């Protein structure tokens, strides 16, 4: 099903505002509200991002079983971003100006990084011509874009796109790198192979890439950086795999690496994003070996977002928090309580928005996304 905006959604949104006034959403404590933003049709639980005006980007499937990027806006509801001429698109990030970046198939079937603004999608090209592929992952409030692209030697390198020019930001000495985040100062973070063949988080500024190190293991990755230069991601504790061997971390702007721990005895957590107040979100495994979304800050430590749900919220559990805005609004994926006779494992993931403050009437206008929808068996998670 193509996602559309227009008069019908506006009318439905107005109705939902009225309905919410006379029958508020139940389930969340007074200082936290949670909303189901899942698009109609089959939902694609990929990486979701939110800006400071509560616009959310993500992916879903169309009726033709093609992945399609979407924008959710609190006033206009859900809309499709279209493609670069091919069948598939994925929206990966959004800034406070409403500029969206991601990747889309072109008419020749390659995937190219794009910039979407003013209802139009522009092809950003690649580091190795139109036949090579590229993927955009983040955009700052100056319109600078980062991602990664195939190169002329068939490797993949992180890039900075600025004012029409795509620049290869290099590696830590190995053959590949991915750029994941950029702040308003143009500082870039991501991960790269080192000359020893290990995958390490990096910080890039003014042409210089620095290795952020690890907690002792052979791998670390950086996903986001705020305007104070704080960085979040994860690191392995020892050499080996991530399983029971990785912790979410925060790198301070002086390079200090802070282990922010886990929600239980299982050593596996990742911090996916942070805001300018230093609040981080992500996921961690609990003592019961279940993946739960978390919120972390230096004062309160790691909080399981599921503890902010009341018993009648209608949500079984919140699995992953992908992003947090500067006003503390969080987006992620979770699972609703199964209907009678339905197994939880056969419910589909739902996109949630959690807000830590009394919500305005405007935000309560969730439009068609607030209506009941059928749940289906879980689909495969695939982040940008």
Secondary structure, DSSP 8 states (H G I E B T S, - for coil): -----SHHHHHHHHHHHHHHHHS---SB-TT-EEEE---SSSEEEEEEEE-TT--EEEEEE-TTS-EEEEEEETTTEEEE---BEEEEEEEEEE-TT--EEEEEEETTS-EEEEEEETTEEEE---TT-TTS-EEEEEE-TT--EEEEEE-TTS-EEEEEEETTEEEE---BEEEEEEEEEE-TT--EEEEEEETTS-EEEEEEETTEEEE---SSSSBEEEEEE-TT--EEEEEESSSS-STT-EEEEEE-TTS-EEEEE-SSSS-BEEEEEE-TT--EEEEEE-TTS-EEEEEEETTTEEEEGGGGB-TTSSEEEEEEEEEE-TT--EEEEEEE---TT--GGGS--EEEEEESS---HHHH--GGGGS-------------
